Amino acid sequence: MTEALAPDKQRGISIVIPLFPDFCLLDVSGPLTLLNALEEEITVTLVSDNASAVISEQGVSLMTEADFNDDLFCDLLLVPGGKGVKASLNHPQLIQWISRQGRKARIRCAVCTGSALLAQAGLLDHKAATTSKHQYHWVSELNHNVKWQPVARWVQDENTFTSSGTAAGLDMSLGLIAFLMGEEAARKVAIDAEYLWRNDPDDDPFAPLHLVE
């Protein structure tokens, strides 16, 4: 496993995920399903405004156990997207928490429009990043210090990973596994999940469909 995410063997890997009303469920469950293949034990902490249940845009609620006043140990910060992102951009406590946790995290990941929250928190400044191509125009206007990539399935810039639309979060997660454990390990995870991994981060079939609108 790469030194970028080499935790204490006894502690395992800590994944911290902020939730907000109308987050996208697949942006959370998809990456977690694949990242559970990491060879270390994984602990997941879900965080919200008041450490209570949060309803996804799909109508499924997830219970959280920490709030945005808590400073948590975090190997990997995973920020989902969803319909609730635009409202969450105006939530100072959430943005400040993402900024604090992201600067401490060894790896930072955002799925779909979750990159808007990373950008608002200043965590993508001077980094290459991407986002949902359907939402690309407004997200890319949020922070002009970000090197937004209009054609990319996912983007890795050092320890920061961002994906295009929701399903691209699966490809990004496998890219992260390849970064941590090697491409052979990532391919095995994809095969076990019976998922056809689009392993070229520049292979973005949806950019032409959305960006011409």
N, C-alpha and C positions, 0 to 999 in steps of 0.2 A: 504493500500500500504506500502511495506517495506520502512524503513528509507533510504535504499540505493538510492532510487530515489523518494524523497519526496519534490517536488518543491513547490514554492510559488503558492498558489491556483490561484492568478490572472495571474501569468506568464505562468503557464502550464509547459509542458515538452518540452525541446529543443533537437531535434535530428539533429546532424550535420554529413554530409556525404561527404567525399572527392571523387571526380570523376577524372578519367584519361582516355585517349584514349583507347578504347577497353575494358572498364569495362563491367561486365555482368549485363544486365538490370534486370534479375530476382533477383539478389543478393540485389538490391535496392528496387524494386517494391514489391517483396514478403514479406519481413519483414515489410515494411511500411503498406501494406494492413492489416496485422494482428495486428501490434502495434497500429493502429488507434482505436482498441478496448479498449485501456487503458482509464480509467475513467477521466483522466485529458485531457485538450485541448493540442494538439500537434502542435508544429511549427517545420518545416523542413527547414534546410539551406543546399543547395548544394554548394560545394566549388570546384574550379578548379584552374588551373595555372593562368588564366587571367580573371576569372569571365565571361566566355562566354559559348557558347554551346559546349558540349562534346558528341562525337559519341560513342555509345556503340558497342560492338562486334556484336550485332544483327542489327546494322544499324539505331537504333533510337537515336535521339539526345535529351539530356536534357539540359535546360538552367540553368546555375549556377549564383549565385548572390554575391559570395564572392571569394577571392583568397587566396593563401597560405601565403600572408603577414598579413592576418587578424587573430587576436586572438578573438575567439568567445566564448560566454557563451555556455556551452555544458553539458547537462545532460547525453546524450547518444551519443557516437561516434560509427557510423556504417561504417565499411570499407568493401567494396565489393571486390570480386575477378574478374577474367576475363583474357582474353588473354593478356591484356596490363600490367599485374602485373610485369612480368619479366623486361620489359623496365622501369617501374616505380620504381623498386628497385634502379635504377641508377639516380633517380631524387632527389638530396639532399634536395631541398626546400620542396618537398612533404613529404619526410621522417621526416625532422625536424619539419614540421607542425604537422604531425600525432603524433610525440613524445610529442610536447607541448600540443596539445589538449587532447591527451589521458591521460596525467598526471592530467589534470584538470577535466576530465569527471567523472561523478559518475558511469557510466556503460560504458564498452568498448565491442564492438561486432565486429567480423569479420566473413564473410561468405566465405566458400571455400578457395581459395588461398589468400583472403584478410588477412589471418593470417600471410602470408609471410611479408606483409607490417608492421603489428604489431610487428612481430619478429625483422625485420630490424630496427624498431624504438626503440627497447629495452623494449617494453611494455609487452612482454611475458617472460622476464627473470625470471627463477626459478618458473614459473607457468606451470601447466598442460594445454595443448592445443592440438587441432587437426587441420586437413586441408583436402582438397580433397584427397581421397585415390589414385586417378589416378595420382596426382601430388605429392604424399607424399614424395617420395625419395628426390627430389631436394629441396622441401620446408624444410624438416626436417634437411637438411644439412646447412641451412642458419645460424642457431643460435643454438649452442650446449648447451646453458644455458636454453633452453626451454625443459620442460618435455613432449616431443611429445608423443601423444597417437595414436598408429597405428590402434587400433580398438575402434572407438567411433563415434556415430552419431553426437553428439555435446559434448562439455566439458564446464563446469562452474568451474572456480577457483575464488572464492570470487566474485568480481565485473566484471570479465572478461569472456566473452562467445565467443567460437569459434565453427564453424561447419565444417562438412565434405563437400562433394560436394554441388553444388548450391541448389538442392532441399532440402538438409538437413538444409539449412538456415530457411526454414519454421518451421521445428521441433524445431530448436534452438530458434526461435522467440516465439513459444508457450511455450517453457521451460522458457524463460525470463518472459513471461506474468504470468506463474505459480509462478515464484519466486517473482514477484511484487504483484500479486493479488490473488494467490492461484490456485491450480490445477483445481478446479471446474470452475473458470473463464476461464482458458485456454481451457478446454474442450468445454465450450460454444462457444468460438470464433471458435474453430475447426469445431464444428457442424454447426454453422452459415455459415461458408465458405465451408461446405460440403467437408472437408478435413480430411483424416484418419491420425490422429496424431500418429507418432511413438514416444511415450512418454518416452521410456527407452533410455537414452543417450548412453548406452553401446550396444544397439542393432544396429549393423552396418553390414548389409548384403552385402555391397559392398567391405569391406576390403579384404575378401578372393579372390575376383575377380581380384582386382588390385594389391595387394601387393605380389602376387605370380609371377607377371610378371618379 
